[in-house]
Amino acid sequence: MAATPDVTDTEPRLEDLVDTAHRIRAAIESVIEGKGEVVRLTLTVLLAEGHLLIEDVPGVGKTMLAKALARSIDCPVKRVQFTPDLLPSDVTGVSAYNQQTREFEFKPGPIFANIVVGDEINRASPKTQSALLECMEEHQVTVDGLTYPLDTPFMVIATQNPIEMEGTYPLPEAQRDRFTARIAMGYPEPAAELEMLDVHGASQPLLKLEPVATTAEVRALIQAVRTVYVSQPVKRYAVDLVAATRHNPDLRLGASPRATLHLVRSARAHAALSGRDYVIPDDLQEMALPVLAHRLLPSLEAQGQRRHPEQVVTELVGRVPVPEAR
């Protein structure tokens, strides 16, 4: 009898992607009540090979969401609590001298994991925040002139509180641009909050959460997302959406070409999770707000009028011509 092929040796199928993603989503939603769209967006970023910034007020489940995703996948997971005294070497690792071998040995930091949860990232100094730039963009770490690759999948899930400014350092634009998407948890609906009291009041469901997918399965899912077809008109539509942010009078900084790439990757993942092997303009429109808004800087006039980048992106989505179906 022939041996059953390993998941990494078979051609990834869209049906497998939807089924596995459903299992991961159900596992996360057993911990996070009433946040189906937030959970779906988190999975979309994972399959798009991106990084996620969760930004909201304290106590709404930012860290819980990150930890629930990490526990749902059977892969190495590390958590970094960002503090003002955290050093770059505490994140990337350090070369230490071995007295026995009389040589320097590299001791990997917590960044060497498939999923890295960075809690309160804006509490670290800009120098420490910059230690993530190479990791997030190039999936590698350079220490003492030597470069070490990071495994796939690699995802940074960072949380921050936008309200509290004391003792924090705003993320530089280069750092924000490396996050594929930003989401806000928001307050739960009364019914979901009531259910949370019943579920979390007597026990910790996160501790009972078991992995429902392997690292090999996630790699296969990412490979399947890469094969999702994007037509030339849809690509042009993505370029037009991003370019519109660069010429808008309400913005003094538009989205970068990296944003265009992240938008298309996210649209591929969104289409795959919807059971399609091709991208339509609706996928780009759905992902435009979480992918683009956090990269934009409003002009002084827009700030005075209290116009936020989210409003600008929503208006641009409604204004940029949509390619006609063929």
N, C-alpha and C positions, 0 to 999 in steps of 0.2 A: 504493500500500500504506500502510495506516495505521501511524503510528509506535507503537512499543511503549511503553505507559504507564510512567512512572517509578514506583518502589516507593512513593513518598510520595503518588502520586495515586490509588493503588488501595486498595480496602478491605482492611485487614489480615486475614489468615486464620489460623486456629489451626494449620493444617497448616504454614504458612510459619514460624510461631513455633517449633514443635517441631523443624523441620528446621534452622533457623538456630541455635537453641540447642544442638542436637546438634553442629553444626560447631564452635561456640565451645567447648563442653565438651570435645570431642575434642582441640582445639588445646591447651587448658590441661592436659589429662591427659597430653599428650605431654611436658610439662615436670614436672608434679607427679604422681608415681607413687603409686598406692594410696590416693588421697583422693577417691574419687568423690562421696561424700555432701557433703564440704566444698565441692567444685567446684559441685555442684548448688545448694547453699545460696547460694553467691556469685552465681550466675546469677539465682536467685530474687530476691535483694536488688536486683540491677541492674534487672530487669524490674518490680520494685515501686517504682521511682523512689526507692530508699532509699540509705542509707550503711552501710558495713560496718566493724566493729571486729574486728580479728584479734588475739587476745590469747593468747600462749603463751610458753614458754621460748625462749631463743635457739637458732638453728640448725635449726628444724623446717620452714622454708620459708614463713614469713609474708610476707616481702617478695617472694619468688619467686612466690607465688600472685597477689599484687596486680599485679606486673609482667607475669605471663603473661596475665591478663585484659586488661590495658591493651594489650598487643601483639596480642591476638587481634582487636581491633576497630580499624578504620581511622578513628581520630578523634584529635583533639588530646589528648595525655597529658602531664601534668607531675608531677614528683616533688619533694617538699619534705622535706629532712632536718631534722627538728625538733631544735634545740639550745637550751641555756639563753639564748644571746645572740640568738636569732631575734626579730625585731620584727614587730608586726602588719603593717606596711607591706611587709615582705618576703614576705608571703603575699597580701595583697589588692591591693597596688600603691600608687603614690604619685604625687602631683601635683608635677611638676618645672617650674621656670621656664625658658622658652625665650628665650634672649637675642636671637634673630633676630626672632621674632614678638612679643616682649615680652608673652607670655601664658603662663599655666600650662597645661601639657599633662599629661594623665593617662597614666601608664605602667602598663599592667596587670601584676598579679603572677601567679604560677603558679596561682592559684585560677581563672583564666579558661581552663579546659580542660574537656573532657567527663569525663575521669577524672583525679582528683587522688590521688596516692599519698602519704600522710603517714607517713613512717617514724619510729618511736619518738616518737609524738605526746606522750607524757607527759614527755618531756625538755624541752619548751618551757614557758615561764612561763605562769601562768594568764591574763595579759594577752594573750599571743599566741594561746593556745588559744581565748580569747573572740572572736578575729577570725573564727573559723569559724562562730559561732553564727548570724549572719544569713545567711551563704552556704548553710549546710546546710538551714535551715528555709524560707527565703524565695526561694532561688535568685537572690539579688541581692547586690550589694556597694555600700555607701555610703562614699564617701571625700570629705572636705571638703564635705559637704552635697549632693553629687551622687550619684545612684543609678544603677548600671550593672547591667543584667540579665545572667544567666548562661545559656548555651545549654543545650538539652536534647539528649541526656541529660546529667545532671550527677551524678556519684557520687564521694564521698570514701571512699577505702579507707585506713584508718589501722591501724597496727600498734603494739603496745606489749608490753613485757615485765613481767608482773605480779610477778615474783620479785625483781628488782633494784629497791631503793627509793632507793639513794644517787644524788643528783643528779636526781631525778625529781619531778614534781608530779602528784598524783592528779587524774584527770579530774573536774571538778565535775559534779554531778548534771544540771545543765542541758545539759552537753555530752554526757554519756552517753545522755540521753533522746533526743537527736537522731540517734543511731545506730540504724538500723532493727533490726539484729541484731548479735550478738557470736558469734564462733565461735572454737574452739580447734583448732589443727592436729593436735596429738597426735603421738606418735612413730609412725613407719611400722611396718608389719608386717615381719618379717625378710625375706620374699620381695621386698617392695617396696623395702626398703633395699638388698638385694643387687642388684636391677635398677638402682637409683639409682647404685650404684658403676660399673656397666657403662655407663650412659647418660651420667652426668655426669663420669665419671673421665677420659674421653678428649676430651670437647668440651663446649661450652656450648649445650645445646638451645634455651635462651631466645633466643640470638642468631639462630638459624635460624627462629624462629617468625614466620610471615607472617600478616597479617590475614586473617580468614575471613569478616568481616562489615563492612558499612559503617555510618556514622552514621545514614544514612537507614533502613537495615534495622532498627537498634536502636530508632529512633523509632517505626517501624511496629509493632514487637513490643510496645513499651510501650503504644501505643494499643490493640492487641489485648487486652492484659491488663486495661485499664480497662473493657472491655466484658464481662468475665467476670461472670456473674450470681451475686449473693449473695441468697438468700432472707431473708425477715424472721426466721424462726426461727434461721437460722444467724447473722445479725447479732446477735440477742439472746443467742445462745450466746457470741459473742465478748465482748459487754458483760459477761456473767455471769462469764466467766473472768477478765477484768481486774478487775472489781469485787471478786472473791474475794480478790485480793491486798491490797486496801485494808482488809480487816477480819480479816486473819490475825494471830493473836497472835505468830507467829514473825517478823513483819515490822514495822519501825517506819516504813517508807516503801513504799507500794504503787505500782503502775503508774499512769501518767497517762492522760488521754483521748487524748493523742498516741500512746500505746502501743496503744490500741484501734484507731486508724486504721492504724497500721503493721502490726498483726496481720492486719487484714482485707486490706490491700493485698498483704501477703506471701502470704496464703492464696490470693488471686486468681492470683498468679504461680505458686504451687505447683500449683494446679489446671491452669493453662494448660500448664505443663511436663509435666503428666501426661496431656495430651491432652483435657482436659475444659473445656467452656465454662461451667461452674457450680462453685460451691464447696460442699464437703461438710464435716461436722464434722471428719473425719480431717485435712483440710488445716489447720484451726486447731490441732488437737492436735499436728500435726507441727511447726508453726512456733512454738508457744507457748514452748518452752524457749529457743531462740536469740533470740526477740523480747522476751521479758519478763524473763528472769533478770538481765541486767546492769543493769536499772533499779531493782531492789529492794534495800533495805537491811535486813539482819537485825537483830532486836532483840538487846539485850545478853544476854538469857537464851538465845536461839538461838545466839549466838556462843559462849557458855560451853559449850553442848551440841554445838558444832561442826556445827550444822545450816546448810547453805548454801542460798541462794535457789534453786539448781537443784533441790534436794530438795523444797522447798516447792512449786515450780511443777509438778513431776511429780505430787505428791500432789493438788494442786488439779485437774489435768487428769483424774485418776481419780475425783475426788469430785463435780465440778460436773455436774449432769444434762445428758445429751446430748439434743438435740431429736429427736423421733421422725420417721422418714421418712414422707412423705405420698405 
